[in-house]
Amino acid sequence: MTTNTATIERSDSSAMGLAIAMLAGVFLLMASGIAQATVLHDAAHDQRHAMAFPCH
């Protein structure tokens, strides 16, 4: 009789998730720093209307 043993490898994805979150945060921070104020306002304004949230 032969016994087969399977090995399951597990990778820890918490470091990858943290790295992606940090990159996304840096991207958003840099994009908001470079963009003009009217562009940011218009983007937020359009998003509020898309979610049917009254903004004015």
C-alpha positions as CSV (number, residue, x, y, z in Angstrom):
1,M,0.0,0.0,0.0
2,T,1.3,3.4,-1.0
3,T,0.4,6.6,0.9
4,N,0.5,9.9,-1.0
5,T,1.1,13.0,1.0
6,A,0.0,16.4,-0.4
7,T,1.6,19.6,0.7
8,I,-0.4,22.7,0.7
9,E,1.6,25.9,0.4
10,R,0.2,29.1,2.0
11,S,1.4,32.5,1.2
12,D,0.8,35.4,3.5
13,S,-0.9,38.1,1.4
14,S,-1.1,40.7,4.1
15,A,2.1,42.3,3.0
16,M,0.9,42.5,-0.6
17,G,-2.4,44.0,0.5
18,L,-0.5,46.6,2.6
19,A,1.8,47.5,-0.3
20,I,-1.2,47.9,-2.7
21,A,-3.0,50.1,-0.2
22,M,0.0,52.3,0.3
23,L,0.6,52.7,-3.4
24,A,-3.1,53.6,-3.9
25,G,-2.9,56.1,-1.1
26,V,0.3,57.7,-2.5
27,F,-1.3,57.8,-6.0
28,L,-4.5,59.5,-4.7
29,L,-2.4,62.0,-2.6
30,M,-0.2,62.9,-5.6
31,A,-3.1,63.1,-8.0
32,S,-5.0,65.5,-5.7
33,G,-1.9,67.6,-5.2
34,I,-1.4,68.0,-8.9
35,A,-5.0,68.4,-10.0
36,Q,-6.7,71.8,-9.9
37,A,-9.3,72.5,-7.3
38,T,-12.1,72.8,-9.8
39,V,-11.2,69.4,-11.3
40,L,-11.5,67.8,-7.8
41,H,-14.7,69.6,-7.0
42,D,-16.3,68.6,-10.3
43,A,-15.2,65.0,-9.8
44,A,-16.7,64.9,-6.3
45,H,-19.8,66.7,-7.4
46,D,-20.4,64.2,-10.3
47,Q,-19.9,61.3,-7.9
48,R,-22.4,62.6,-5.5
49,H,-25.0,63.0,-8.2
50,A,-24.2,59.5,-9.5
51,M,-25.0,58.1,-6.0
52,A,-28.2,60.2,-5.9
53,F,-26.9,62.1,-3.0
54,P,-28.2,65.7,-2.8
55,C,-25.3,68.1,-2.7
56,H,-27.0,71.5,-3.2
